[in-house]
Amino acid sequence: MLRTPSLLALICLTAACAGAPGEEYPKLVPLDTLLSDEPLTPSPAPELEARADALRARADALRRVDVVDENDLAAQNSVTTSP
């Protein structure tokens, strides 16, 4: 009874390790280069900082805008203009 689930698990694990047909194997690099603290080249930080600054500016601009619903505005005008 335990034999079938174990066999099924083994087949699934083996299939998960297989790559797609025609797919190239990734280029291997030494472990030291992966574990080093050297910055990435080219550094993505300036682009990310610029994008973050633009998003902050957009958020500030949206905070300064008053949103008025046309239906609500019409209801307010009818209340203030009625005798």
C-alpha positions as CSV (number, residue, x, y, z in Angstrom):
1,M,0.0,0.0,0.0
2,L,2.9,2.4,0.7
3,R,4.6,1.2,-2.5
4,T,2.3,3.1,-4.9
5,P,2.6,6.6,-3.3
6,S,6.4,6.2,-2.9
7,L,6.7,5.2,-6.6
8,L,4.5,8.1,-7.6
9,A,6.5,10.6,-5.5
10,L,9.8,9.3,-7.0
11,I,8.4,9.7,-10.6
12,C,7.2,13.3,-9.8
13,L,10.6,14.2,-8.3
14,T,12.4,12.8,-11.3
15,A,10.1,14.7,-13.7
16,A,10.6,17.9,-11.8
17,C,14.3,17.7,-12.3
18,A,14.0,17.3,-16.1
19,G,14.2,20.4,-18.3
20,A,12.1,21.3,-21.2
21,P,13.2,19.7,-24.5
22,G,15.6,21.9,-26.5
23,E,16.3,24.1,-23.5
24,E,20.0,24.9,-22.9
25,Y,21.6,24.2,-19.6
26,P,22.6,27.4,-17.7
27,K,26.2,28.5,-17.8
28,L,28.0,27.4,-14.6
29,V,30.0,29.9,-12.6
30,P,32.4,29.5,-9.7
31,L,30.8,29.6,-6.3
32,D,33.2,32.4,-5.2
33,T,31.7,34.8,-7.7
34,L,28.2,34.0,-6.4
35,L,29.2,34.6,-2.7
36,S,31.2,37.7,-3.2
37,D,30.1,41.1,-2.0
38,E,31.1,42.9,-5.2
39,P,28.3,45.1,-6.7
40,L,26.5,44.0,-9.8
41,T,27.7,45.4,-13.1
42,P,26.0,47.4,-14.3
43,S,24.4,48.5,-11.0
44,P,20.6,48.6,-11.1
45,A,20.5,51.0,-8.2
46,P,20.4,54.3,-10.1
47,E,17.5,53.2,-12.2
48,L,15.6,51.9,-9.2
49,E,16.2,55.1,-7.2
50,A,15.0,57.2,-10.1
51,R,11.9,55.1,-10.4
52,A,11.2,55.2,-6.7
53,D,11.6,59.0,-6.7
54,A,9.2,59.3,-9.6
55,L,6.6,57.1,-7.8
56,R,7.0,59.2,-4.6
57,A,6.5,62.4,-6.5
58,R,3.4,60.9,-8.2
59,A,2.0,59.8,-4.8
60,D,2.6,63.3,-3.3
61,A,0.8,64.9,-6.3
62,L,-2.2,62.5,-5.8
63,R,-2.3,63.3,-2.1
64,R,-2.8,67.0,-2.9
65,V,-5.8,66.5,-5.3
66,D,-9.3,66.7,-4.0
67,V,-11.6,64.1,-5.6
68,V,-15.2,65.2,-6.1
69,D,-17.9,62.9,-7.3
70,E,-20.2,64.6,-9.8
71,N,-23.3,63.0,-8.2
72,D,-22.3,64.1,-4.8
73,L,-21.5,67.6,-6.1
74,A,-25.0,67.8,-7.7
75,A,-26.6,66.7,-4.5
76,Q,-24.7,69.3,-2.5
77,N,-25.7,72.1,-5.0
78,S,-29.4,71.1,-4.8
79,V,-29.3,71.3,-1.0
80,T,-27.6,74.7,-0.9
81,T,-29.8,76.2,-3.6
82,S,-33.2,75.0,-2.3
83,P,-35.2,77.5,-0.2
